[in-house]
Amino acid sequence: DTAVSQTPKYLVTQMGNDKSIKCEQNLGHDTMYWYKQDSKKFLKIMFSYNNKELIINETVPNRFSPKSPDKAHLNLHINSLELGDSAVYFCASKRQSGNTIYFGEGSWLTVV
Amino acid sequence: AQSVTQPDIHITVSEGASLELRCNYSYGATPYLFWYVQSPGQGLQLLLKYFSGDTLVQGIKGFEAEFKRSQSSFNLRKPSVHWSDAAEYFCAVGLYNQGGKLIFGQGTELSVKP
């Protein structure tokens, strides 16, 4: 059983489309994250939720909107996709009182 | 500002040789430090972590890392590299006064020669 699972793993879509990436963790963690890995493999945090509440919102375009229906899920919705949104998006989670962050397998988004 | 630097973008070692990947951090408080590995087309796997205590920490796959406060370093080592160790390695510092987010270094790509 995958602890942090993301779907889809691969997504190819056209500019201007709206797409979502889903994330679920079965670790019982309270805190979830979205990270973006760009074409140079640089990893940067985008958002974090703790018990469904947004606690980190880095400088990310408004076209990106996270949604946490419950503390086991954190989805990422992207409107009006642009070429520069092509990247690998990683979901991650940890216990609120814990120090170790566990990552999903990543979602490879390609915008054409 | 907090930052993590991995000075080596790419390292090539022969199989069976020893390995050291460098990591330097900038952080005002006692850091939580991590090494993650990413194989091609795969996600991020935690190799090891340092929170406190013994400055030499052991991880999975035969890796170890040493925290040196005086040098602001957390270098990753392995005594004998296997071909399957070829991957991208990321050092990160955890900011637990900022929602627990990780600041990553640029990554070091490890190639292993037969």
Interface residues (C-beta under 8 A of the other chain):
Chain A: T31 Y33 Y35 K40 K41 F42 L43 K44 I45 S48 N50 I55 I56 F90 A92 K94 N99 T100 I101 Y102 F103 G104 E105 G106
Chain B: Y32 F34 Y36 Q38 Q42 G43 L44 Q45 L46 K49 F51 E88 F90 A92 G94 Y96 Q98 G99 G100 K101 L102 F104 Q106 G107
